[in-house]
Amino acid sequence: MGGIVLAMTLTATYISASSFIGGPGAAYKYGLGWVLLAMIQLPAIWLSLGILGKKFAILARRYNAVTLNDMLFARYQSRLLVWLASLSLLVAFVGAMTVQFIGGARLLETAAGIPYETGLLIFGVSIALYTAFGGFRASVLNDTLQGMVMLVGTIVLLVGVVHAAGGLHNAVETLQTIDPKLVSPQGADDILSPTFMTSFWVLVCFGVIGLPHTAVRCISYKDSKAVHRGIIIGTIVVAILMFGMHLAGALGRAVIPDLTVPDLVIPTLMVKVLPPFAAGIFLAAPMAAIMSTINAQLLQSSATIIKDLLSESAPRADNKWKPG
């Protein structure tokens, strides 16, 4: 992969429903301090590519590894370790993908009026089809397009929210009128303590750099030039998406001050502040974020089942397991 494609596929895989639904919802509830907290995630692409990417790629090429479990076996020569790692990954991915599917169905239900069960079916079938028939290449190209959709959608929504609030200055003044803590670094209820921010940083920044479905993209770059370009472009894209979506969520309280479910702020703002055509464009943004994450997790899960569990358990002529 070249630099732009590498940056977009890694960013689209990293950005999920939480960045378009849960994160802005928390910013709506706790204020501008949460926007600042969200920017903790900026080093994620640099950490993934700069710290792990090159080392993973060298090992993958040396051992002809397709998955991280291939590299685990090559290093430790333990089939038990591969099985434990594979089963742990599958169990974790079931929960992770379930949340994404629910988020996509709820988004369709809120924004388009599609019944939850129907939306879940449409969402699941469409992702399963293009992932199954397209494979890794289609997933990467699709991630690139979806990353661009997320960028455009984020900018369009943020502009619409600021305009609906009467400008940035009026929006901040309205937030201060509702609750002065909404414009403080500590956030409403003083939730953003140093301990909370440190744990959040570990969880969503350092904790994600070794995720299997993002790590496999780190080993697929073309050359070192692509890595350097991917780090720069990816970090810029993450900055725009994180800042734009969380700021839209925080300022959304100046436009819609009485939401009882904060997680509905982005779908509600989309319908309220954007014209139908622009709302359609933005609807594609969170859907793209969710779909790009799910297809990466589906591909990793299928590789784990077929490559790490079934294929390597089959009898071989030389009765010797070899990575790759």
PEFEN-V197517 format. One record per residue. N is the residue number from 0. RES is the residue in one letter. PSI is psi in radians with two decimals (* if undefined). OMEGA is omega in whole degrees, -180 to 180 (NA if undefined). BURIAL is I if it has 16 or more other ideal C-beta (glycine too) atoms within 10 Angstrom, else O. Layout:
{{N	RES	PSI	OMEGA	BURIAL} {N	RES	PSI	OMEGA	BURIAL}}
This chain:
{{0	M	2.49	174	I} {1	G	3.11	-174	O} {2	G	-0.79	-177	I} {3	I	-0.82	-180	I} {4	V	-0.73	178	I} {5	L	-0.79	-180	I} {6	A	-0.78	-176	I} {7	M	-0.75	-178	I} {8	T	-0.63	179	I} {9	L	-0.72	179	I} {10	T	-0.80	-179	I} {11	A	-0.58	178	I} {12	T	-0.67	-179	I} {13	Y	-0.74	-180	I} {14	I	2.21	-176	I} {15	S	-2.85	-179	I} {16	A	-0.56	-178	I} {17	S	-0.55	-178	I} {18	S	-0.41	-178	I} {19	F	-0.28	-178	I} {20	I	-1.14	-175	I} {21	G	-0.81	-179	I} {22	G	-0.93	176	I} {23	P	-0.56	176	I} {24	G	-0.72	177	I} {25	A	-0.66	177	I} {26	A	-0.65	176	I} {27	Y	-0.72	-176	I} {28	K	-0.69	-172	I} {29	Y	-0.22	173	I} {30	G	-2.85	-172	I} {31	L	-0.38	177	I} {32	G	-0.58	180	I} {33	W	-0.49	175	I} {34	V	-0.79	176	I} {35	L	-0.72	179	I} {36	L	-0.69	-178	I} {37	A	-0.48	-179	I} {38	M	-0.15	174	O} {39	I	-0.44	-175	I} {40	Q	-0.07	-176	I} {41	L	-0.69	-178	I} {42	P	0.00	-172	I} {43	A	-0.78	-179	I} {44	I	-0.74	178	I} {45	W	-0.74	179	I} {46	L	-0.73	-177	I} {47	S	-0.82	-177	I} {48	L	-0.76	-174	I} {49	G	-0.67	-177	I} {50	I	-0.84	-175	O} {51	L	-0.57	-171	I} {52	G	-0.90	-177	I} {53	K	-0.74	-179	O} {54	K	-0.74	178	O} {55	F	-0.75	-177	I} {56	A	-0.71	179	I} {57	I	-0.80	180	O} {58	L	-0.70	-180	I} {59	A	-0.72	179	I} {60	R	-0.61	180	O} {61	R	-0.74	-176	O} {62	Y	0.09	-177	I} {63	N	0.74	-175	O} {64	A	2.46	177	I} {65	V	-0.58	180	I} {66	T	2.91	177	I} {67	L	-0.53	179	I} {68	N	-0.51	172	I} {69	D	-0.76	-179	I} {70	M	-0.58	176	I} {71	L	-0.75	180	I} {72	F	-0.71	180	I} {73	A	-0.59	-179	I} {74	R	-0.74	-172	O} {75	Y	-0.18	178	O} {76	Q	0.74	-178	O} {77	S	1.96	177	O} {78	R	-0.57	177	O} {79	L	-0.72	178	O} {80	L	-0.72	179	O} {81	V	-0.75	179	I} {82	W	-0.80	180	O} {83	L	-0.77	179	O} {84	A	-0.71	-179	I} {85	S	-0.80	-180	I} {86	L	-0.68	178	O} {87	S	-0.74	179	O} {88	L	-0.78	-178	I} {89	L	-0.74	179	O} {90	V	-0.77	-180	O} {91	A	-0.69	-178	O} {92	F	-0.51	177	I} {93	V	-0.84	179	O} {94	G	-0.75	-178	O} {95	A	-0.77	-179	I} {96	M	-0.58	178	I} {97	T	-0.77	179	O} {98	V	-0.72	-179	I} {99	Q	-0.75	179	I} {100	F	-0.75	179	I} {101	I	-0.74	179	I} {102	G	-0.75	179	I} {103	G	-0.74	180	I} {104	A	-0.70	179	I} {105	R	-0.63	179	I} {106	L	-0.77	177	I} {107	L	-0.66	-180	I} {108	E	-0.77	-176	I} {109	T	-0.77	-172	I} {110	A	-0.59	-174	I} {111	A	-0.07	179	O} {112	G	0.29	179	O} {113	I	2.31	178	I} {114	P	2.55	-175	O} {115	Y	-0.83	-177	O} {116	E	-0.73	179	O} {117	T	-0.76	179	O} {118	G	-0.69	179	I} {119	L	-0.71	179	I} {120	L	-0.84	180	O} {121	I	-0.81	-178	O} {122	F	-0.84	-177	I} {123	G	-0.77	-178	O} {124	V	-0.78	-177	O} {125	S	-0.76	179	O} {126	I	-0.74	-179	I} {127	A	-0.69	-177	O} {128	L	-0.90	-176	O} {129	Y	-0.44	176	O} {130	T	-0.73	-178	I} {131	A	-0.75	-175	O} {132	F	-0.47	-176	O} {133	G	-0.55	-180	O} {134	G	-2.76	-174	O} {135	F	-0.72	-178	I} {136	R	-0.83	179	O} {137	A	-0.65	179	O} {138	S	-0.75	-179	I} {139	V	-0.80	179	I} {140	L	-0.70	178	O} {141	N	-0.69	177	I} {142	D	-0.69	-180	I} {143	T	-0.83	178	I} {144	L	-0.73	-179	O} {145	Q	-0.60	176	I} {146	G	-0.71	178	I} {147	M	-0.67	177	I} {148	V	-0.72	179	I} {149	M	-0.70	179	I} {150	L	-0.89	-179	I} {151	V	-0.80	-179	O} {152	G	-0.71	-180	I} {153	T	-0.81	-179	I} {154	I	-0.74	-180	I} {155	V	-0.79	-178	I} {156	L	-0.76	-178	I} {157	L	-0.75	177	I} {158	V	-0.74	179	O} {159	G	-0.69	-180	I} {160	V	-0.80	179	I} {161	V	-0.72	179	I} {162	H	-0.76	-179	O} {163	A	-0.51	-180	I} {164	A	-0.04	-180	I} {165	G	0.41	-179	O} {166	G	2.82	-176	O} {167	L	-0.72	-179	O} {168	H	-0.80	179	O} {169	N	-0.66	180	O} {170	A	-0.79	-180	I} {171	V	-0.70	178	I} {172	E	-0.67	178	O} {173	T	-0.73	177	I} {174	L	-0.73	-180	I} {175	Q	-0.58	177	O} {176	T	-0.70	180	O} {177	I	-0.84	180	O} {178	D	2.00	-179	I} {179	P	-0.48	-180	O} {180	K	-0.33	-180	I} {181	L	-0.32	179	I} {182	V	0.26	179	I} {183	S	2.68	179	I} {184	P	-0.45	-178	O} {185	Q	-0.32	179	O} {186	G	2.97	178	I} {187	A	2.49	-179	I} {188	D	0.24	-180	O} {189	D	0.71	-175	O} {190	I	-0.48	-172	I} {191	L	1.21	176	I} {192	S	2.81	177	O} {193	P	-0.67	179	O} {194	T	-0.77	179	O} {195	F	-0.79	-178	O} {196	M	-0.65	179	I} {197	T	-0.79	179	O} {198	S	-0.65	178	O} {199	F	-0.73	180	I} {200	W	-0.79	179	O} {201	V	-0.72	-175	O} {202	L	-0.87	-170	O} {203	V	-0.11	178	I} {204	C	-1.17	179	O} {205	F	-0.59	-174	O} {206	G	-0.26	-175	O} {207	V	-0.09	-172	I} {208	I	-0.35	-179	I} {209	G	0.22	180	O} {210	L	2.31	-174	I} {211	P	-0.71	-176	I} {212	H	-0.31	172	I} {213	T	-0.61	-179	I} {214	A	-0.61	-179	I} {215	V	-0.44	175	I} {216	R	-0.51	179	I} {217	C	-0.41	-178	I} {218	I	0.10	-174	I} {219	S	0.23	-178	I} {220	Y	2.79	-175	I} {221	K	-0.84	-179	O} {222	D	3.13	-177	O} {223	S	-0.55	177	O} {224	K	-0.68	178	O} {225	A	-0.64	179	I} {226	V	-0.83	-179	I} {227	H	-0.75	179	O} {228	R	-0.67	179	I} {229	G	-0.67	179	I} {230	I	-0.80	-177	I} {231	I	-0.91	-178	O} {232	I	-0.77	-179	I} {233	G	-0.72	179	I} {234	T	-0.70	178	I} {235	I	-0.77	-179	O} {236	V	-0.77	178	I} {237	V	-0.70	179	I} {238	A	-0.79	-179	O} {239	I	-0.79	-178	I} {240	L	-0.83	-178	I} {241	M	-0.84	-179	I} {242	F	-0.80	-177	I} {243	G	-0.83	-176	I} {244	M	-0.74	-179	I} {245	H	-0.62	176	I} {246	L	-0.68	176	I} {247	A	-0.70	178	I} {248	G	-0.76	-179	I} {249	A	-0.81	180	I} {250	L	-0.35	179	I} {251	G	-0.41	179	I} {252	R	-0.42	175	I} {253	A	-0.40	180	I} {254	V	-0.76	-180	I} {255	I	1.53	-172	I} {256	P	-0.14	-169	O} {257	D	0.50	177	O} {258	L	2.32	178	I} {259	T	-0.43	178	O} {260	V	1.76	-176	O} {261	P	-0.55	-178	I} {262	D	-0.24	179	I} {263	L	0.07	-173	I} {264	V	-0.75	-177	I} {265	I	-0.86	176	I} {266	P	-0.66	-180	I} {267	T	-0.76	177	I} {268	L	-0.68	-180	I} {269	M	-0.77	-179	I} {270	V	-0.60	-172	O} {271	K	-0.73	-170	O} {272	V	-0.20	-176	I} {273	L	2.52	171	I} {274	P	2.80	-174	O} {275	P	-0.74	-178	O} {276	F	-0.81	179	O} {277	A	-0.62	178	I} {278	A	-0.65	177	I} {279	G	-0.68	178	O} {280	I	-0.78	-178	I} {281	F	-0.59	179	I} {282	L	-0.58	180	I} {283	A	-0.41	-176	I} {284	A	-1.01	178	I} {285	P	-0.56	176	I} {286	M	-0.70	178	I} {287	A	-0.71	179	I} {288	A	-0.77	-179	I} {289	I	-0.80	-177	I} {290	M	-0.70	-179	I} {291	S	-0.61	178	I} {292	T	-0.76	-179	I} {293	I	-0.76	-177	I} {294	N	-0.57	176	I} {295	A	-0.72	180	I} {296	Q	-0.62	177	I} {297	L	-0.78	179	I} {298	L	-0.74	180	I} {299	Q	-0.69	179	I} {300	S	-0.76	180	I} {301	S	-0.69	177	O} {302	A	-0.67	179	I} {303	T	-0.77	-179	I} {304	I	-0.87	-174	O} {305	I	-0.85	-172	O} {306	K	-0.81	-172	I} {307	D	-0.51	-176	I} {308	L	-0.97	-174	I} {309	L	-0.92	-175	O} {310	S	-0.77	-177	O} {311	E	-0.13	176	I} {312	S	-0.20	-179	O} {313	A	2.52	179	O} {314	P	2.51	179	O} {315	R	2.76	-176	O} {316	A	-0.71	-178	O} {317	D	-0.01	178	O} {318	N	0.57	-179	O} {319	K	2.21	-179	O} {320	W	2.32	177	O} {321	K	2.36	179	O} {322	P	2.51	179	I} {323	G	*	NA	O}}
